[in-house]
Amino acid sequence: MAKIKKGQKLSCIPCGREVIVSDLGISRTTVWCCGRPMKAKSKAVPKKKAKKK
């Protein structure tokens, strides 16, 4: 896993638990929940509008 930064949100897929990294942060460490590593929650990507002709 890449570096975990301050304010980043991590989520557990099996149980749905969400964790927000505190001010101190964590670097190069895997956070585990339910026996699996937590994944960084992806940001919503806005849909692209089609160009009008």
CHARMM-style PDB file with segment names, atoms N, HN, CA, C and O in Angstrom:
ATOM      1  N   MET     1       0.848  -1.170   0.000  1.00  0.00      PROA
ATOM      2  CA  MET     1       0.000   0.000   0.000  1.00  0.00      PROA
ATOM      3  C   MET     1       0.894   1.234   0.000  1.00  0.00      PROA
ATOM      4  O   MET     1       1.960   1.246   0.617  1.00  0.00      PROA
ATOM      5  N   ALA     2       0.448   2.260  -0.694  1.00  0.00      PROA
ATOM      6  HN  ALA     2      -0.417   2.250  -1.195  1.00  0.00      PROA
ATOM      7  CA  ALA     2       1.191   3.512  -0.741  1.00  0.00      PROA
ATOM      8  C   ALA     2       1.102   4.212   0.609  1.00  0.00      PROA
ATOM      9  O   ALA     2       0.409   3.751   1.516  1.00  0.00      PROA
ATOM     10  N   LYS     3       1.801   5.311   0.728  1.00  0.00      PROA
ATOM     11  HN  LYS     3       2.364   5.685  -0.009  1.00  0.00      PROA
ATOM     12  CA  LYS     3       1.774   6.057   1.983  1.00  0.00      PROA
ATOM     13  C   LYS     3       0.361   6.504   2.324  1.00  0.00      PROA
ATOM     14  O   LYS     3      -0.403   6.900   1.444  1.00  0.00      PROA
ATOM     15  N   ILE     4       0.024   6.439   3.589  1.00  0.00      PROA
ATOM     16  HN  ILE     4       0.645   6.117   4.304  1.00  0.00      PROA
ATOM     17  CA  ILE     4      -1.274   6.896   4.070  1.00  0.00      PROA
ATOM     18  C   ILE     4      -1.068   8.303   4.596  1.00  0.00      PROA
ATOM     19  O   ILE     4      -0.186   8.534   5.423  1.00  0.00      PROA
ATOM     20  N   LYS     5      -1.871   9.243   4.127  1.00  0.00      PROA
ATOM     21  HN  LYS     5      -2.587   9.055   3.455  1.00  0.00      PROA
ATOM     22  CA  LYS     5      -1.669  10.644   4.463  1.00  0.00      PROA
ATOM     23  C   LYS     5      -2.707  11.147   5.450  1.00  0.00      PROA
ATOM     24  O   LYS     5      -3.764  10.541   5.623  1.00  0.00      PROA
ATOM     25  N   LYS     6      -2.398  12.248   6.084  1.00  0.00      PROA
ATOM     26  HN  LYS     6      -1.539  12.741   5.943  1.00  0.00      PROA
ATOM     27  CA  LYS     6      -3.281  12.902   7.047  1.00  0.00      PROA
ATOM     28  C   LYS     6      -4.624  13.238   6.396  1.00  0.00      PROA
ATOM     29  O   LYS     6      -4.664  13.821   5.313  1.00  0.00      PROA
ATOM     30  N   GLY     7      -5.716  12.870   7.057  1.00  0.00      PROA
ATOM     31  HN  GLY     7      -5.684  12.396   7.937  1.00  0.00      PROA
ATOM     32  CA  GLY     7      -7.057  13.176   6.572  1.00  0.00      PROA
ATOM     33  C   GLY     7      -7.604  12.174   5.572  1.00  0.00      PROA
ATOM     34  O   GLY     7      -8.751  12.306   5.144  1.00  0.00      PROA
ATOM     35  N   GLN     8      -6.822  11.179   5.188  1.00  0.00      PROA
ATOM     36  HN  GLN     8      -5.890  11.072   5.536  1.00  0.00      PROA
ATOM     37  CA  GLN     8      -7.266  10.194   4.209  1.00  0.00      PROA
ATOM     38  C   GLN     8      -8.283   9.246   4.847  1.00  0.00      PROA
ATOM     39  O   GLN     8      -8.174   8.924   6.031  1.00  0.00      PROA
ATOM     40  N   LYS     9      -9.269   8.801   4.069  1.00  0.00      PROA
ATOM     41  HN  LYS     9      -9.358   9.062   3.108  1.00  0.00      PROA
ATOM     42  CA  LYS     9     -10.290   7.879   4.564  1.00  0.00      PROA
ATOM     43  C   LYS     9      -9.978   6.468   4.080  1.00  0.00      PROA
ATOM     44  O   LYS     9      -9.690   6.246   2.903  1.00  0.00      PROA
ATOM     45  N   LEU    10     -10.041   5.514   5.018  1.00  0.00      PROA
ATOM     46  HN  LEU    10     -10.274   5.694   5.973  1.00  0.00      PROA
ATOM     47  CA  LEU    10      -9.851   4.104   4.699  1.00  0.00      PROA
ATOM     48  C   LEU    10     -11.160   3.389   4.991  1.00  0.00      PROA
ATOM     49  O   LEU    10     -11.876   3.755   5.923  1.00  0.00      PROA
ATOM     50  N   SER    11     -11.475   2.366   4.192  1.00  0.00      PROA
ATOM     51  HN  SER    11     -10.893   2.069   3.435  1.00  0.00      PROA
ATOM     52  CA  SER    11     -12.711   1.628   4.440  1.00  0.00      PROA
ATOM     53  C   SER    11     -12.455   0.127   4.389  1.00  0.00      PROA
ATOM     54  O   SER    11     -11.575  -0.345   3.670  1.00  0.00      PROA
ATOM     55  N   CYS    12     -13.247  -0.618   5.173  1.00  0.00      PROA
ATOM     56  HN  CYS    12     -13.962  -0.235   5.758  1.00  0.00      PROA
ATOM     57  CA  CYS    12     -13.172  -2.069   5.214  1.00  0.00      PROA
ATOM     58  C   CYS    12     -14.315  -2.603   4.353  1.00  0.00      PROA
ATOM     59  O   CYS    12     -15.476  -2.260   4.577  1.00  0.00      PROA
ATOM     60  N   ILE    13     -13.994  -3.430   3.381  1.00  0.00      PROA
ATOM     61  HN  ILE    13     -13.051  -3.708   3.199  1.00  0.00      PROA
ATOM     62  CA  ILE    13     -15.010  -3.953   2.462  1.00  0.00      PROA
ATOM     63  C   ILE    13     -15.988  -4.897   3.174  1.00  0.00      PROA
ATOM     64  O   ILE    13     -17.195  -4.724   3.007  1.00  0.00      PROA
ATOM     65  N   PRO    14     -15.528  -5.897   3.967  1.00  0.00      PROA
ATOM     66  CA  PRO    14     -16.474  -6.839   4.585  1.00  0.00      PROA
ATOM     67  C   PRO    14     -17.446  -6.205   5.587  1.00  0.00      PROA
ATOM     68  O   PRO    14     -18.638  -6.510   5.547  1.00  0.00      PROA
ATOM     69  N   CYS    15     -16.971  -5.337   6.479  1.00  0.00      PROA
ATOM     70  HN  CYS    15     -16.003  -5.090   6.511  1.00  0.00      PROA
ATOM     71  CA  CYS    15     -17.853  -4.816   7.533  1.00  0.00      PROA
ATOM     72  C   CYS    15     -18.311  -3.385   7.293  1.00  0.00      PROA
ATOM     73  O   CYS    15     -19.251  -2.933   7.947  1.00  0.00      PROA
ATOM     74  N   GLY    16     -17.678  -2.658   6.377  1.00  0.00      PROA
ATOM     75  HN  GLY    16     -16.915  -3.025   5.846  1.00  0.00      PROA
ATOM     76  CA  GLY    16     -18.089  -1.297   6.064  1.00  0.00      PROA
ATOM     77  C   GLY    16     -17.557  -0.235   7.007  1.00  0.00      PROA
ATOM     78  O   GLY    16     -17.970   0.921   6.917  1.00  0.00      PROA
ATOM     79  N   ARG    17     -16.659  -0.589   7.901  1.00  0.00      PROA
ATOM     80  HN  ARG    17     -16.324  -1.528   7.974  1.00  0.00      PROA
ATOM     81  CA  ARG    17     -16.086   0.380   8.844  1.00  0.00      PROA
ATOM     82  C   ARG    17     -15.221   1.383   8.083  1.00  0.00      PROA
ATOM     83  O   ARG    17     -14.485   1.012   7.168  1.00  0.00      PROA
ATOM     84  N   GLU    18     -15.316   2.651   8.467  1.00  0.00      PROA
ATOM     85  HN  GLU    18     -15.914   2.953   9.209  1.00  0.00      PROA
ATOM     86  CA  GLU    18     -14.504   3.695   7.863  1.00  0.00      PROA
ATOM     87  C   GLU    18     -13.609   4.322   8.919  1.00  0.00      PROA
ATOM     88  O   GLU    18     -14.031   4.527  10.057  1.00  0.00      PROA
ATOM     89  N   VAL    19     -12.370   4.625   8.540  1.00  0.00      PROA
ATOM     90  HN  VAL    19     -12.027   4.457   7.616  1.00  0.00      PROA
ATOM     91  CA  VAL    19     -11.394   5.216   9.444  1.00  0.00      PROA
ATOM     92  C   VAL    19     -10.816   6.443   8.762  1.00  0.00      PROA
ATOM     93  O   VAL    19     -10.478   6.397   7.579  1.00  0.00      PROA
ATOM     94  N   ILE    20     -10.699   7.548   9.502  1.00  0.00      PROA
ATOM     95  HN  ILE    20     -10.974   7.586  10.463  1.00  0.00      PROA
ATOM     96  CA  ILE    20     -10.051   8.750   9.000  1.00  0.00      PROA
ATOM     97  C   ILE    20      -8.732   8.901   9.742  1.00  0.00      PROA
ATOM     98  O   ILE    20      -8.703   8.850  10.971  1.00  0.00      PROA
ATOM     99  N   VAL    21      -7.640   9.087   9.008  1.00  0.00      PROA
ATOM    100  HN  VAL    21      -7.664   9.129   8.009  1.00  0.00      PROA
ATOM    101  CA  VAL    21      -6.309   9.189   9.602  1.00  0.00      PROA
ATOM    102  C   VAL    21      -6.194  10.511  10.347  1.00  0.00      PROA
ATOM    103  O   VAL    21      -6.578  11.561   9.832  1.00  0.00      PROA
ATOM    104  N   SER    22      -5.656  10.451  11.577  1.00  0.00      PROA
ATOM    105  HN  SER    22      -5.344   9.598  11.996  1.00  0.00      PROA
ATOM    106  CA  SER    22      -5.532  11.637  12.430  1.00  0.00      PROA
ATOM    107  C   SER    22      -4.425  12.571  11.943  1.00  0.00      PROA
ATOM    108  O   SER    22      -3.823  12.348  10.892  1.00  0.00      PROA
ATOM    109  N   ASP    23      -4.172  13.606  12.715  1.00  0.00      PROA
ATOM    110  HN  ASP    23      -4.661  13.787  13.569  1.00  0.00      PROA
ATOM    111  CA  ASP    23      -3.162  14.606  12.363  1.00  0.00      PROA
ATOM    112  C   ASP    23      -1.762  14.017  12.258  1.00  0.00      PROA
ATOM    113  O   ASP    23      -0.950  14.496  11.466  1.00  0.00      PROA
ATOM    114  N   LEU    24      -1.470  12.998  13.035  1.00  0.00      PROA
ATOM    115  HN  LEU    24      -2.129  12.609  13.679  1.00  0.00      PROA
ATOM    116  CA  LEU    24      -0.128  12.415  13.012  1.00  0.00      PROA
ATOM    117  C   LEU    24       0.116  11.621  11.739  1.00  0.00      PROA
ATOM    118  O   LEU    24       1.221  11.639  11.197  1.00  0.00      PROA
ATOM    119  N   GLY    25      -0.905  10.926  11.262  1.00  0.00      PROA
ATOM    120  HN  GLY    25      -1.802  10.911  11.702  1.00  0.00      PROA
ATOM    121  CA  GLY    25      -0.777  10.159  10.035  1.00  0.00      PROA
ATOM    122  C   GLY    25       0.027   8.877  10.206  1.00  0.00      PROA
ATOM    123  O   GLY    25       0.623   8.631  11.254  1.00  0.00      PROA
ATOM    124  N   ILE    26       0.029   8.090   9.178  1.00  0.00      PROA
ATOM    125  HN  ILE    26      -0.455   8.290   8.327  1.00  0.00      PROA
ATOM    126  CA  ILE    26       0.750   6.819   9.165  1.00  0.00      PROA
ATOM    127  C   ILE    26       1.500   6.763   7.841  1.00  0.00      PROA
ATOM    128  O   ILE    26       0.988   7.214   6.816  1.00  0.00      PROA
ATOM    129  N   SER    27       2.690   6.220   7.855  1.00  0.00      PROA
ATOM    130  HN  SER    27       3.106   5.853   8.687  1.00  0.00      PROA
ATOM    131  CA  SER    27       3.460   6.133   6.631  1.00  0.00      PROA
ATOM    132  C   SER    27       3.908   4.702   6.385  1.00  0.00      PROA
ATOM    133  O   SER    27       4.494   4.072   7.265  1.00  0.00      PROA
ATOM    134  N   ARG    28       3.638   4.196   5.210  1.00  0.00      PROA
ATOM    135  HN  ARG    28       3.162   4.708   4.495  1.00  0.00      PROA
ATOM    136  CA  ARG    28       4.054   2.854   4.785  1.00  0.00      PROA
ATOM    137  C   ARG    28       3.617   1.755   5.745  1.00  0.00      PROA
ATOM    138  O   ARG    28       4.372   0.814   5.992  1.00  0.00      PROA
ATOM    139  N   THR    29       2.416   1.863   6.286  1.00  0.00      PROA
ATOM    140  HN  THR    29       1.803   2.628   6.086  1.00  0.00      PROA
ATOM    141  CA  THR    29       1.891   0.858   7.196  1.00  0.00      PROA
ATOM    142  C   THR    29       0.529   0.404   6.695  1.00  0.00      PROA
ATOM    143  O   THR    29      -0.258   1.223   6.222  1.00  0.00      PROA
ATOM    144  N   THR    30       0.241  -0.880   6.792  1.00  0.00      PROA
ATOM    145  HN  THR    30       0.881  -1.545   7.177  1.00  0.00      PROA
ATOM    146  CA  THR    30      -1.042  -1.408   6.381  1.00  0.00      PROA
ATOM    147  C   THR    30      -1.965  -1.468   7.586  1.00  0.00      PROA
ATOM    148  O   THR    30      -1.582  -1.988   8.634  1.00  0.00      PROA
ATOM    149  N   VAL    31      -3.174  -0.943   7.451  1.00  0.00      PROA
ATOM    150  HN  VAL    31      -3.486  -0.521   6.600  1.00  0.00      PROA
ATOM    151  CA  VAL    31      -4.168  -0.983   8.512  1.00  0.00      PROA
ATOM    152  C   VAL    31      -5.086  -2.159   8.213  1.00  0.00      PROA
ATOM    153  O   VAL    31      -5.642  -2.260   7.120  1.00  0.00      PROA
ATOM    154  N   TRP    32      -5.243  -3.055   9.198  1.00  0.00      PROA
ATOM    155  HN  TRP    32      -4.791  -2.973  10.086  1.00  0.00      PROA
ATOM    156  CA  TRP    32      -6.017  -4.274   9.003  1.00  0.00      PROA
ATOM    157  C   TRP    32      -7.351  -4.213   9.737  1.00  0.00      PROA
ATOM    158  O   TRP    32      -7.440  -3.641  10.823  1.00  0.00      PROA
ATOM    159  N   CYS    33      -8.383  -4.798   9.149  1.00  0.00      PROA
ATOM    160  HN  CYS    33      -8.311  -5.263   8.267  1.00  0.00      PROA
ATOM    161  CA  CYS    33      -9.700  -4.926   9.762  1.00  0.00      PROA
ATOM    162  C   CYS    33     -10.332  -6.189   9.180  1.00  0.00      PROA
ATOM    163  O   CYS    33     -10.241  -6.420   7.975  1.00  0.00      PROA
ATOM    164  N   CYS    34     -10.959  -6.997  10.001  1.00  0.00      PROA
ATOM    165  HN  CYS    34     -11.033  -6.810  10.981  1.00  0.00      PROA
ATOM    166  CA  CYS    34     -11.602  -8.248   9.561  1.00  0.00      PROA
ATOM    167  C   CYS    34     -10.623  -9.179   8.844  1.00  0.00      PROA
ATOM    168  O   CYS    34     -11.023  -9.937   7.960  1.00  0.00      PROA
ATOM    169  N   GLY    35      -9.356  -9.127   9.218  1.00  0.00      PROA
ATOM    170  HN  GLY    35      -9.031  -8.512   9.936  1.00  0.00      PROA
ATOM    171  CA  GLY    35      -8.361 -10.019   8.622  1.00  0.00      PROA
ATOM    172  C   GLY    35      -7.911  -9.607   7.231  1.00  0.00      PROA
ATOM    173  O   GLY    35      -7.179 -10.351   6.578  1.00  0.00      PROA
ATOM    174  N   ARG    36      -8.332  -8.437   6.762  1.00  0.00      PROA
ATOM    175  HN  ARG    36      -8.927  -7.832   7.292  1.00  0.00      PROA
ATOM    176  CA  ARG    36      -7.941  -7.957   5.442  1.00  0.00      PROA
ATOM    177  C   ARG    36      -7.456  -6.513   5.557  1.00  0.00      PROA
ATOM    178  O   ARG    36      -7.890  -5.784   6.450  1.00  0.00      PROA
ATOM    179  N   PRO    37      -6.555  -6.092   4.657  1.00  0.00      PROA
ATOM    180  CA  PRO    37      -6.088  -4.704   4.708  1.00  0.00      PROA
ATOM    181  C   PRO    37      -7.196  -3.742   4.279  1.00  0.00      PROA
ATOM    182  O   PRO    37      -7.970  -4.030   3.367  1.00  0.00      PROA
ATOM    183  N   MET    38      -7.254  -2.598   4.954  1.00  0.00      PROA
ATOM    184  HN  MET    38      -6.625  -2.364   5.696  1.00  0.00      PROA
ATOM    185  CA  MET    38      -8.241  -1.580   4.593  1.00  0.00      PROA
ATOM    186  C   MET    38      -7.761  -0.850   3.350  1.00  0.00      PROA
ATOM    187  O   MET    38      -6.560  -0.672   3.150  1.00  0.00      PROA
ATOM    188  N   LYS    39      -8.703  -0.427   2.515  1.00  0.00      PROA
ATOM    189  HN  LYS    39      -9.679  -0.571   2.677  1.00  0.00      PROA
ATOM    190  CA  LYS    39      -8.360   0.241   1.268  1.00  0.00      PROA
ATOM    191  C   LYS    39      -8.732   1.705   1.344  1.00  0.00      PROA
ATOM    192  O   LYS    39      -9.686   2.083   2.024  1.00  0.00      PROA
ATOM    193  N   ALA    40      -7.965   2.529   0.636  1.00  0.00      PROA
ATOM    194  HN  ALA    40      -7.190   2.221   0.084  1.00  0.00      PROA
ATOM    195  CA  ALA    40      -8.253   3.960   0.583  1.00  0.00      PROA
ATOM    196  C   ALA    40      -9.570   4.152  -0.157  1.00  0.00      PROA
ATOM    197  O   ALA    40      -9.795   3.578  -1.222  1.00  0.00      PROA
ATOM    198  N   LYS    41     -10.418   4.959   0.422  1.00  0.00      PROA
ATOM    199  HN  LYS    41     -10.235   5.426   1.287  1.00  0.00      PROA
ATOM    200  CA  LYS    41     -11.709   5.232  -0.195  1.00  0.00      PROA
ATOM    201  C   LYS    41     -11.484   6.154  -1.380  1.00  0.00      PROA
ATOM    202  O   LYS    41     -10.868   7.211  -1.246  1.00  0.00      PROA
ATOM    203  N   SER    42     -11.987   5.750  -2.545  1.00  0.00      PROA
ATOM    204  HN  SER    42     -12.487   4.891  -2.654  1.00  0.00      PROA
ATOM    205  CA  SER    42     -11.773   6.552  -3.744  1.00  0.00      PROA
ATOM    206  C   SER    42     -12.725   7.740  -3.782  1.00  0.00      PROA
ATOM    207  O   SER    42     -13.851   7.673  -3.290  1.00  0.00      PROA
ATOM    208  N   LYS    43     -12.254   8.810  -4.365  1.00  0.00      PROA
ATOM    209  HN  LYS    43     -11.339   8.865  -4.765  1.00  0.00      PROA
ATOM    210  CA  LYS    43     -13.061  10.009  -4.489  1.00  0.00      PROA
ATOM    211  C   LYS    43     -13.992   9.856  -5.693  1.00  0.00      PROA
ATOM    212  O   LYS    43     -13.632   9.223  -6.686  1.00  0.00      PROA
ATOM    213  N   ALA    44     -15.161  10.424  -5.602  1.00  0.00      PROA
ATOM    214  HN  ALA    44     -15.453  10.938  -4.795  1.00  0.00      PROA
ATOM    215  CA  ALA    44     -16.103  10.372  -6.705  1.00  0.00      PROA
ATOM    216  C   ALA    44     -15.585  11.240  -7.849  1.00  0.00      PROA
ATOM    217  O   ALA    44     -15.184  12.387  -7.647  1.00  0.00      PROA
ATOM    218  N   VAL    45     -15.602  10.682  -9.026  1.00  0.00      PROA
ATOM    219  HN  VAL    45     -15.928   9.750  -9.190  1.00  0.00      PROA
ATOM    220  CA  VAL    45     -15.135  11.403 -10.198  1.00  0.00      PROA
ATOM    221  C   VAL    45     -16.358  11.960 -10.920  1.00  0.00      PROA
ATOM    222  O   VAL    45     -17.264  11.203 -11.270  1.00  0.00      PROA
ATOM    223  N   PRO    46     -16.396  13.268 -11.147  1.00  0.00      PROA
ATOM    224  CA  PRO    46     -17.565  13.831 -11.831  1.00  0.00      PROA
ATOM    225  C   PRO    46     -17.654  13.333 -13.268  1.00  0.00      PROA
ATOM    226  O   PRO    46     -16.641  13.119 -13.932  1.00  0.00      PROA
ATOM    227  N   LYS    47     -18.894  13.154 -13.736  1.00  0.00      PROA
ATOM    228  HN  LYS    47     -19.717  13.328 -13.196  1.00  0.00      PROA
ATOM    229  CA  LYS    47     -19.095  12.692 -15.105  1.00  0.00      PROA
ATOM    230  C   LYS    47     -18.757  13.815 -16.069  1.00  0.00      PROA
ATOM    231  O   LYS    47     -19.020  14.987 -15.799  1.00  0.00      PROA
ATOM    232  N   LYS    48     -18.166  13.437 -17.200  1.00  0.00      PROA
ATOM    233  HN  LYS    48     -17.952  12.485 -17.419  1.00  0.00      PROA
ATOM    234  CA  LYS    48     -17.829  14.420 -18.213  1.00  0.00      PROA
ATOM    235  C   LYS    48     -19.061  14.683 -19.075  1.00  0.00      PROA
ATOM    236  O   LYS    48     -19.781  13.758 -19.452  1.00  0.00      PROA
ATOM    237  N   LYS    49     -19.285  15.936 -19.373  1.00  0.00      PROA
ATOM    238  HN  LYS    49     -18.699  16.686 -19.067  1.00  0.00      PROA
ATOM    239  CA  LYS    49     -20.416  16.298 -20.211  1.00  0.00      PROA
ATOM    240  C   LYS    49     -20.027  16.161 -21.675  1.00  0.00      PROA
ATOM    241  O   LYS    49     -18.904  16.475 -22.068  1.00  0.00      PROA
ATOM    242  N   ALA    50     -20.973  15.688 -22.471  1.00  0.00      PROA
ATOM    243  HN  ALA    50     -21.885  15.433 -22.152  1.00  0.00      PROA
ATOM    244  CA  ALA    50     -20.722  15.551 -23.897  1.00  0.00      PROA
ATOM    245  C   ALA    50     -20.738  16.934 -24.553  1.00  0.00      PROA
ATOM    246  O   ALA    50     -21.538  17.799 -24.197  1.00  0.00      PROA
ATOM    247  N   LYS    51     -19.852  17.115 -25.501  1.00  0.00      PROA
ATOM    248  HN  LYS    51     -19.202  16.412 -25.790  1.00  0.00      PROA
ATOM    249  CA  LYS    51     -19.791  18.396 -26.200  1.00  0.00      PROA
ATOM    250  C   LYS    51     -20.959  18.507 -27.175  1.00  0.00      PROA
ATOM    251  O   LYS    51     -21.300  17.547 -27.866  1.00  0.00      PROA
ATOM    252  N   LYS    52     -21.555  19.672 -27.221  1.00  0.00      PROA
ATOM    253  HN  LYS    52     -21.278  20.452 -26.660  1.00  0.00      PROA
ATOM    254  CA  LYS    52     -22.641  19.918 -28.165  1.00  0.00      PROA
ATOM    255  C   LYS    52     -22.069  20.403 -29.474  1.00  0.00      PROA
ATOM    256  O   LYS    52     -21.093  21.153 -29.510  1.00  0.00      PROA
ATOM    257  N   LYS    53     -22.694  19.962 -30.551  1.00  0.00      PROA
ATOM    258  HN  LYS    53     -23.486  19.353 -30.522  1.00  0.00      PROA
ATOM    259  CA  LYS    53     -22.214  20.360 -31.883  1.00  0.00      PROA
ATOM    260  C   LYS    53     -22.947  21.598 -32.366  1.00  0.00      PROA
ATOM    261  OT1 LYS    53     -22.680  22.083 -33.465  1.00  0.00      PROA
TER     262      LYS     53
END
